């Protein structure tokens, strides 16, 4: 069976009435970018808190943070999404659960995925932050205490600036994974880039063109992430370190 390539299909009107098929992909790309960037910002903030908590002497902070990492890191993202979307509203008080279920579908899908993706990513990034803190030489921490810094000031002035420089490169992979993991949103109905590509494929009967375009878009996103994170790494590199 010969397949008929038609790259002009991107500019043909879609059967959904939402403009040409290229507009479908653009809409999906917008949701992917919004969801991924918002999730990464929330996850990074939470990861800093959890990662620091895992290195503190207080068990009241270490244990809950360890449980958080264990639960959200080791449960597949798609399972977490289904739990937040289908199960949690049923466990909440009736009025609150009904309000969530009666919310506009797109808003409900977006915020559910935002919550799940942020927590999942934060659990993984927190381990990188913890590793970065532990990689700071013990002499640096002792010097901070010798200078009279308390725990908060030691982390703020001495430990974290060095730890974050150490983990910039590993965080690049996590940043790229956020964009790829956002495709799970399709399973609860949010038409991000993968969802729109599938819709494009089904409505136009041109699956190769649909998924080639999506592939190129994902590649462009990850390339931009790599370039941005390399710039950040160069800006944060400690003078005198390798390549500095």
Protein Blocks (a to p, Z undefined) as FASTA:
>chain_A
ZZdddfklmmgccfkonapfklmmmmmmmmmmmmmmmmmmmmmmmmmmmmmmmmpmblkl
mmmmmmmmmmmmmpcfklmmmmmmmmmmmmmcfklmmmmmmpcfklmmmmmmmmmmmmmm
mmmmmmmmmmmmmmpcfklmmmmmmnopafklmmmmmmmmmmmmmmmmmmmmmmmmmmmm
mmmmmmnopacfklmmmmmmmmnopaklmmmmmmmmmmmmmmmmmmmmmmmmmmmpcghi
ahZZ
